[in-house]
Amino acid sequence: MKRIYIAGPYSADNVMDVLDNIGEGIDISTKMFKEGFAPFCPWLDYHYVLMDRQHKLTIKDFYDYSLAWLEVSDAMLVIGDWQSSKGTLNEIEFAKEKNIPVFYNIKELLQWNKT
């Protein structure tokens, strides 16, 4: 089972767009799971925030945690309006530095998985 890091926008200017981003990220991650991948879904991080009653987790904690998973991933799938996501752009750069294949659509990822 190949480990796939799913990347895309999380934050936004308003709560409805944040929720839309979370929904899209979880939806795509679920589809990749059903396709036989082991996806890393950063949109599930909201659980940590809800459970962190002392508010000790920082944005940097989440970036470091995500990059640790990206570093051991077999590939990365980029979704959504990633061009305007500073975090996603940083993740793409990190993946390229680590020679991790980056895919911008599901069809290409599925084709790569067949090889």
Backbone as ProteinMPNN parsed JSONL, in Angstrom:
{"seq_chain_A": "MKRIYIAGPYSADNVMDVLDNIGEGIDISTKMFKEGFAPFCPWLDYHYVLMDRQHKLTIKDFYDYSLAWLEVSDAMLVIGDWQSSKGTLNEIEFAKEKNIPVFYNIKELLQWNKT", "coords_chain_A": {"N_chain_A": [[0.852, -1.172, 0.0], [0.741, 2.067, -1.015], [1.923, 5.097, 0.41], [0.324, 8.124, 0.414], [0.549, 11.543, 0.385], [-1.773, 13.965, 0.869], [-2.276, 17.14, -0.318], [-3.279, 20.541, -0.008], [-5.264, 23.58, 0.129], [-6.101, 24.696, 3.406], [-6.691, 26.701, 5.41], [-8.62, 29.798, 5.247], [-10.29, 32.886, 4.338], [-12.714, 32.983, 5.623], [-14.992, 31.149, 7.733], [-16.716, 29.401, 6.375], [-15.423, 28.818, 3.954], [-13.156, 27.576, 4.984], [-14.342, 25.289, 6.075], [-15.315, 24.165, 3.692], [-12.861, 23.581, 2.45], [-11.851, 21.68, 4.259], [-13.815, 19.687, 3.978], [-13.483, 18.976, 1.234], [-10.843, 18.039, 1.269], [-10.977, 15.822, 3.038], [-12.824, 14.267, 1.644], [-11.45, 13.673, -0.814], [-9.244, 12.327, 0.261], [-10.511, 10.103, 1.377], [-11.466, 8.894, -0.969], [-9.015, 8.191, -2.11], [-8.12, 6.349, -0.254], [-10.008, 4.326, -0.676], [-9.151, 3.626, -3.187], [-6.981, 2.139, -2.656], [-4.742, 3.28, -1.52], [-2.685, 4.526, 1.201], [-3.601, 7.188, 2.625], [-2.374, 10.361, 3.83], [-4.097, 12.671, 5.599], [-4.237, 15.883, 6.121], [-6.381, 17.512, 6.819], [-7.762, 16.375, 8.834], [-6.606, 17.271, 11.069], [-8.006, 19.057, 12.615], [-9.149, 17.716, 14.692], [-7.155, 17.471, 16.62], [-6.943, 20.121, 17.444], [-9.45, 20.546, 18.587], [-9.255, 18.842, 20.76], [-7.155, 19.858, 22.184], [-7.248, 21.367, 24.825], [-5.771, 23.163, 26.275], [-4.585, 24.756, 24.454], [-1.957, 24.548, 23.411], [-0.769, 23.671, 21.124], [0.809, 24.741, 18.136], [0.828, 26.554, 14.99], [3.255, 26.006, 13.756], [3.849, 23.543, 14.971], [1.979, 21.924, 13.653], [2.844, 22.187, 10.974], [5.412, 21.023, 11.145], [4.735, 18.426, 11.948], [3.178, 17.602, 9.738], [5.107, 17.717, 7.661], [6.824, 15.722, 8.52], [5.322, 13.453, 7.953], [5.031, 13.778, 5.2], [7.654, 13.446, 4.355], [8.072, 10.691, 4.494], [6.374, 9.717, 2.636], [5.23, 8.095, -0.363], [4.356, 9.461, -2.551], [2.854, 12.592, -3.572], [-0.307, 14.131, -3.658], [-1.819, 16.891, -5.013], [-4.428, 19.108, -4.363], [-7.374, 21.163, -4.957], [-7.413, 24.801, -4.668], [-4.527, 25.247, -4.804], [-2.529, 26.985, -5.618], [-2.775, 29.402, -4.317], [-2.208, 28.824, -1.742], [-0.059, 29.158, 0.783], [1.081, 27.279, 2.547], [0.719, 24.851, 1.12], [2.265, 25.359, -1.155], [4.794, 25.444, 0.038], [4.94, 22.784, 0.891], [4.96, 21.427, -1.566], [7.417, 22.283, -2.6], [9.113, 21.155, -0.65], [8.591, 18.419, -1.089], [9.622, 18.13, -3.693], [12.327, 18.676, -3.204], [12.946, 16.405, -1.772], [12.705, 14.482, -3.653], [10.181, 13.344, -4.047], [7.489, 12.183, -5.852], [5.16, 14.439, -7.32], [1.784, 14.936, -7.853], [-0.856, 16.407, -9.709], [-3.364, 15.755, -10.351], [-5.863, 13.226, -9.948], [-6.075, 11.193, -11.85], [-3.499, 11.03, -13.042], [-2.044, 10.214, -10.806], [-3.201, 7.684, -10.277], [-2.468, 6.358, -12.615], [0.346, 6.362, -12.349], [0.505, 4.717, -10.107], [-0.048, 2.245, -11.16], [2.263, 1.483, -12.388]], "CA_chain_A": [[0.0, 0.0, 0.0], [1.575, 3.27, -1.121], [1.559, 6.232, 1.26], [0.088, 9.318, -0.383], [0.313, 12.769, 1.144], [-2.735, 14.802, 0.166], [-1.976, 18.536, 0.007], [-4.167, 21.547, -0.567], [-5.565, 24.642, 1.078], [-6.846, 24.411, 4.634], [-7.226, 27.955, 5.945], [-9.291, 30.695, 4.309], [-10.704, 34.165, 4.935], [-13.948, 32.841, 6.395], [-15.191, 29.801, 8.257], [-17.37, 28.539, 5.388], [-14.399, 28.344, 3.025], [-12.338, 26.611, 5.725], [-15.114, 24.047, 6.123], [-15.297, 23.605, 2.335], [-11.532, 22.993, 2.245], [-11.795, 20.462, 5.076], [-14.674, 18.691, 3.333], [-12.858, 18.49, 0.001], [-9.655, 17.259, 1.62], [-11.389, 14.526, 3.594], [-13.467, 13.524, 0.558], [-10.41, 13.147, -1.712], [-8.457, 11.35, 1.024], [-11.338, 8.894, 1.46], [-11.441, 8.263, -2.294], [-7.694, 7.583, -2.297], [-8.12, 5.164, 0.61], [-10.793, 3.323, -1.396], [-8.357, 3.22, -4.353], [-5.909, 1.256, -2.212], [-3.62, 4.036, -0.96], [-2.705, 4.902, 2.615], [-3.469, 8.636, 2.526], [-2.246, 11.251, 4.975], [-5.125, 13.694, 5.415], [-4.017, 16.941, 7.099], [-7.63, 18.171, 7.2], [-8.24, 15.771, 10.077], [-5.899, 17.919, 12.183], [-8.92, 19.811, 13.473], [-9.389, 16.912, 15.905], [-6.146, 17.842, 17.616], [-7.279, 21.442, 17.967], [-10.609, 20.391, 19.47], [-8.858, 18.127, 21.97], [-6.087, 20.613, 22.854], [-7.972, 22.33, 25.647], [-4.837, 24.149, 26.801], [-4.142, 25.544, 23.301], [-0.497, 24.557, 23.373], [-0.308, 23.36, 19.774], [1.001, 25.928, 17.306], [0.851, 26.323, 13.544], [4.54, 25.357, 13.478], [3.702, 22.133, 15.35], [1.259, 21.238, 12.582], [3.721, 22.127, 9.807], [6.455, 20.026, 11.405], [4.053, 17.125, 11.958], [2.819, 17.27, 8.356], [6.319, 17.449, 6.884], [7.345, 14.414, 8.929], [4.58, 12.46, 7.171], [5.363, 13.953, 3.783], [9.001, 12.922, 4.121], [8.031, 9.234, 4.353], [5.34, 9.372, 1.664], [5.68, 7.626, -1.674], [3.97, 10.481, -3.531], [1.993, 13.665, -3.078], [-1.404, 14.551, -4.525], [-2.168, 18.28, -4.723], [-5.83, 19.338, -4.727], [-7.955, 22.464, -4.654], [-6.782, 26.044, -5.118], [-3.214, 25.161, -4.15], [-1.661, 28.086, -6.034], [-2.883, 30.508, -3.362], [-1.971, 28.281, -0.4], [1.361, 29.246, 1.147], [1.483, 25.999, 3.121], [0.809, 23.854, 0.054], [3.443, 25.685, -1.97], [5.965, 24.987, 0.807], [4.942, 21.319, 0.869], [5.385, 21.02, -2.907], [8.866, 22.517, -2.652], [9.724, 20.143, 0.211], [8.492, 17.132, -1.795], [10.57, 18.147, -4.813], [13.674, 18.569, -2.62], [13.111, 15.022, -1.303], [12.444, 13.617, -4.817], [8.887, 12.68, -3.896], [6.651, 12.557, -6.999], [4.034, 15.323, -7.038], [0.726, 14.812, -8.851], [-1.838, 17.478, -9.618], [-4.696, 15.202, -10.574], [-6.026, 11.831, -9.51], [-5.831, 10.291, -12.983], [-2.046, 10.814, -13.144], [-1.631, 9.427, -9.639], [-3.631, 6.301, -10.49], [-1.619, 5.794, -13.673], [1.653, 6.129, -11.701], [0.374, 3.589, -9.183], [-0.088, 1.009, -11.949], [3.599, 1.129, -12.873]], "C_chain_A": [[0.898, 1.236, 0.0], [1.012, 4.395, -0.258], [1.484, 7.489, 0.403], [-0.213, 10.483, 0.551], [-0.621, 13.64, 0.318], [-2.499, 16.244, 0.623], [-2.963, 19.47, -0.68], [-4.499, 22.572, 0.487], [-6.393, 24.146, 2.256], [-7.502, 25.709, 5.11], [-7.842, 28.796, 4.829], [-9.694, 31.961, 5.063], [-11.961, 34.065, 5.783], [-14.179, 31.371, 6.737], [-15.845, 28.876, 7.223], [-16.367, 27.991, 4.378], [-13.452, 27.36, 3.705], [-13.059, 25.268, 5.762], [-15.185, 23.38, 4.755], [-13.956, 22.928, 2.051], [-11.39, 21.691, 3.018], [-12.604, 19.353, 4.409], [-14.056, 18.114, 2.077], [-11.65, 17.611, 0.31], [-9.995, 15.884, 2.159], [-12.019, 13.659, 2.52], [-12.426, 12.888, -0.365], [-9.577, 12.086, -0.989], [-9.208, 10.028, 1.143], [-11.342, 8.153, 0.126], [-10.101, 7.565, -2.536], [-7.545, 6.336, -1.437], [-8.862, 4.022, -0.089], [-10.067, 2.82, -2.638], [-7.156, 2.359, -3.952], [-4.676, 1.961, -1.679], [-3.773, 4.159, 0.552], [-2.506, 6.419, 2.644], [-3.189, 9.306, 3.87], [-3.164, 12.426, 4.7], [-4.949, 14.797, 6.459], [-5.292, 17.659, 7.537], [-8.245, 17.545, 8.446], [-7.55, 16.366, 11.304], [-6.834, 18.694, 13.103], [-9.241, 19.045, 14.746], [-8.392, 17.272, 17.004], [-6.466, 19.189, 18.254], [-8.454, 21.337, 18.941], [-10.23, 19.733, 20.8], [-7.777, 18.853, 22.758], [-6.718, 21.73, 23.684], [-7.066, 23.412, 26.226], [-4.27, 25.044, 25.699], [-2.621, 25.674, 23.242], [0.061, 24.2, 21.997], [-0.233, 24.645, 18.953], [0.919, 25.55, 15.829], [2.144, 25.609, 13.162], [4.498, 23.877, 13.853], [3.023, 21.347, 14.226], [2.095, 21.14, 11.308], [4.783, 21.052, 9.986], [5.893, 18.609, 11.349], [3.715, 16.68, 10.529], [4.045, 16.931, 7.52], [6.963, 16.126, 7.267], [6.627, 13.299, 8.171], [4.901, 12.566, 5.685], [6.708, 13.306, 3.462], [9.025, 11.407, 3.923], [6.956, 8.774, 3.365], [5.967, 8.936, 0.344], [5.38, 8.645, -2.769], [3.079, 11.508, -2.851], [0.928, 13.954, -4.126], [-1.826, 15.947, -4.08], [-3.582, 18.531, -5.236], [-6.219, 20.791, -4.458], [-7.175, 23.63, -5.228], [-5.403, 26.17, -4.471], [-2.305, 26.34, -4.485], [-1.684, 29.246, -5.044], [-2.655, 30.054, -1.919], [-0.473, 28.269, -0.102], [1.874, 27.918, 1.702], [1.657, 24.92, 2.065], [2.013, 24.111, -0.838], [4.728, 25.25, -1.268], [6.073, 23.47, 0.793], [5.395, 20.789, -0.492], [6.897, 21.168, -3.041], [9.617, 21.464, -1.838], [9.731, 18.782, -0.492], [9.498, 17.066, -2.938], [12.005, 18.021, -4.32], [13.982, 17.14, -2.19], [12.872, 14.005, -2.422], [11.189, 12.764, -4.658], [8.023, 13.119, -5.071], [5.438, 13.378, -6.562], [3.041, 15.213, -8.187], [-0.327, 15.879, -8.606], [-3.23, 17.024, -10.029], [-4.7, 13.708, -10.269], [-5.696, 10.863, -10.63], [-4.337, 9.987, -13.132], [-1.522, 9.968, -11.987], [-1.993, 7.957, -9.811], [-2.786, 5.617, -11.558], [-0.237, 5.465, -13.121], [1.612, 4.906, -10.81], [0.365, 2.25, -9.912], [1.289, 0.559, -12.392], [4.457, 0.552, -11.787]], "O_chain_A": [[1.712, 1.423, 0.904], [-0.198, 4.616, -0.201], [2.456, 7.87, -0.249], [-1.11, 10.414, 1.391], [-0.294, 14.01, -0.81], [-2.522, 16.529, 1.821], [-3.416, 19.21, -1.794], [-4.059, 22.447, 1.63], [-7.268, 23.292, 2.111], [-8.726, 25.795, 5.2], [-7.624, 28.55, 3.643], [-9.466, 32.085, 6.266], [-12.248, 34.962, 6.576], [-13.625, 30.475, 6.101], [-15.55, 27.681, 7.202], [-16.453, 26.827, 3.988], [-12.992, 26.41, 3.073], [-12.452, 24.228, 5.508], [-15.122, 22.154, 4.666], [-13.914, 21.837, 1.483], [-10.866, 20.708, 2.493], [-12.138, 18.22, 4.289], [-14.094, 16.902, 1.865], [-11.458, 16.567, -0.312], [-9.371, 14.892, 1.782], [-11.783, 12.451, 2.478], [-12.51, 11.697, -0.664], [-9.244, 11.056, -1.576], [-8.611, 8.958, 1.024], [-11.234, 6.927, 0.093], [-10.061, 6.474, -3.103], [-6.907, 5.369, -1.853], [-8.392, 2.884, -0.093], [-10.332, 1.71, -3.099], [-6.403, 1.903, -4.812], [-3.663, 1.314, -1.412], [-4.848, 3.928, 1.106], [-1.37, 6.891, 2.685], [-3.694, 8.88, 4.909], [-3.024, 13.102, 3.681], [-5.456, 14.668, 7.573], [-5.272, 18.358, 8.55], [-9.15, 18.122, 9.047], [-7.868, 16.009, 12.438], [-6.486, 18.96, 14.254], [-9.567, 19.647, 15.769], [-8.755, 17.364, 18.177], [-6.281, 19.375, 19.456], [-8.446, 21.969, 19.997], [-10.818, 20.035, 21.838], [-7.51, 18.488, 23.903], [-6.716, 22.894, 23.283], [-7.55, 24.471, 26.626], [-3.545, 25.995, 25.991], [-2.079, 26.762, 23.05], [1.246, 24.41, 21.739], [-1.093, 25.518, 19.059], [0.939, 24.372, 15.474], [2.127, 24.702, 12.33], [5.05, 23.043, 13.135], [3.445, 20.24, 13.892], [2.059, 20.114, 10.629], [5.025, 20.258, 9.077], [6.504, 17.708, 10.773], [3.939, 15.527, 10.16], [4.028, 15.967, 6.755], [7.584, 15.476, 6.427], [7.251, 12.31, 7.788], [5.028, 11.553, 4.998], [6.869, 12.69, 2.408], [9.916, 10.893, 3.247], [6.664, 7.582, 3.27], [7.071, 9.347, -0.012], [6.065, 8.688, -3.791], [2.618, 11.323, -1.724], [1.213, 14.016, -5.322], [-2.151, 16.162, -2.913], [-3.905, 18.215, -6.382], [-5.484, 21.54, -3.815], [-6.378, 23.47, -6.153], [-5.152, 27.088, -3.689], [-1.401, 26.659, -3.712], [-0.711, 29.993, -4.945], [-2.885, 30.82, -0.983], [0.279, 27.472, -0.663], [2.976, 27.484, 1.364], [2.625, 24.161, 2.101], [2.706, 23.173, -1.233], [5.647, 24.744, -1.913], [7.173, 22.927, 0.695], [6.134, 19.807, -0.559], [7.572, 20.27, -3.543], [10.638, 20.942, -2.285], [10.743, 18.08, -0.494], [10.157, 16.042, -3.123], [12.816, 17.336, -4.943], [15.133, 16.708, -2.234], [12.84, 12.801, -2.167], [11.148, 11.61, -5.084], [7.838, 14.319, -5.273], [4.778, 13.061, -5.573], [3.406, 15.376, -9.352], [-0.65, 16.213, -7.466], [-4.168, 17.822, -10.051], [-3.671, 13.035, -10.328], [-5.097, 9.816, -10.384], [-3.951, 8.834, -13.325], [-0.66, 9.109, -12.175], [-1.179, 7.08, -9.522], [-2.432, 4.445, -11.427], [0.297, 4.391, -13.401], [2.574, 4.14, -10.758], [0.733, 1.228, -9.332], [1.481, -0.607, -12.736], [5.611, 0.202, -12.033]]}, "name": "protein", "num_of_chains": 1, "seq": "MKRIYIAGPYSADNVMDVLDNIGEGIDISTKMFKEGFAPFCPWLDYHYVLMDRQHKLTIKDFYDYSLAWLEVSDAMLVIGDWQSSKGTLNEIEFAKEKNIPVFYNIKELLQWNKT"}
